[in-house]
Amino acid sequence: MALKTLKAEPETVIDMAELGARVAKRKAQLGIIDPANPALVKGRNSGKNRTESKKALLKAIKDTGGNW
């Protein structure tokens, strides 16, 4: 026998596609840029002030087929 005072409410189901769309819309309103899309990122570090050792490291990564 179940407790008479227990009133189980149905669990809220979140539609992930709708949630994603709402988050994307809100980020656009706030001007938050997705760093995963480099075409949208402005003001990133241009690399003009890199040290020689950093340049050598990046070249070695590129020479091995990597992309940093």
C-alpha positions as CSV (number, residue, x, y, z in Angstrom):
1,M,0.0,0.0,0.0
2,A,1.4,3.4,-1.0
3,L,1.5,6.3,1.4
4,K,-1.5,8.5,1.1
5,T,0.6,11.6,1.5
6,L,3.0,10.8,-1.3
7,K,2.0,12.6,-4.5
8,A,4.4,11.7,-7.2
9,E,4.6,14.4,-9.9
10,P,5.6,13.5,-13.5
11,E,9.3,14.1,-14.3
12,T,10.0,17.0,-16.6
13,V,11.5,15.9,-19.9
14,I,14.0,18.3,-21.6
15,D,14.1,18.3,-25.4
16,M,17.9,18.6,-26.0
17,A,17.5,20.0,-29.5
18,E,15.2,22.7,-28.2
19,L,17.6,23.4,-25.3
20,G,20.5,23.7,-27.7
21,A,18.6,26.1,-29.9
22,R,17.7,28.3,-26.9
23,V,21.2,28.3,-25.6
24,A,22.6,29.3,-29.1
25,K,20.0,32.1,-29.4
26,R,20.9,33.4,-25.9
27,K,24.6,33.3,-26.7
28,A,24.0,35.3,-29.9
29,Q,22.0,37.9,-27.9
30,L,24.8,38.2,-25.4
31,G,27.5,38.3,-28.1
32,I,29.3,35.2,-26.9
33,I,31.3,33.6,-29.7
34,D,31.8,29.9,-30.1
35,P,35.6,29.3,-30.0
36,A,35.0,26.0,-31.9
37,N,34.3,28.1,-35.0
38,P,37.5,30.0,-35.8
39,A,35.7,32.0,-38.5
40,L,33.6,33.7,-35.9
41,V,36.4,34.4,-33.4
42,K,37.7,37.9,-33.5
43,G,40.7,39.4,-31.7
44,R,42.5,36.1,-31.2
45,N,46.2,36.1,-30.6
46,S,47.9,36.8,-33.9
47,G,51.2,35.2,-32.8
48,K,53.3,38.3,-33.7
49,N,55.1,38.2,-30.3
50,R,56.0,34.5,-30.2
51,T,59.4,33.5,-29.0
52,E,61.8,31.6,-31.2
53,S,61.3,28.4,-29.2
54,K,57.6,28.6,-29.6
55,K,57.9,29.2,-33.3
56,A,60.2,26.1,-33.5
57,L,57.8,24.0,-31.6
58,L,54.9,25.0,-33.8
59,K,57.0,24.3,-36.9
60,A,57.9,20.9,-35.6
61,I,54.2,20.1,-34.9
62,K,53.3,21.2,-38.4
63,D,56.2,19.2,-40.0
64,T,54.8,16.0,-38.3
65,G,51.4,16.6,-39.8
66,G,49.8,18.3,-36.8
67,N,47.9,21.5,-36.7
68,W,48.0,23.5,-33.5
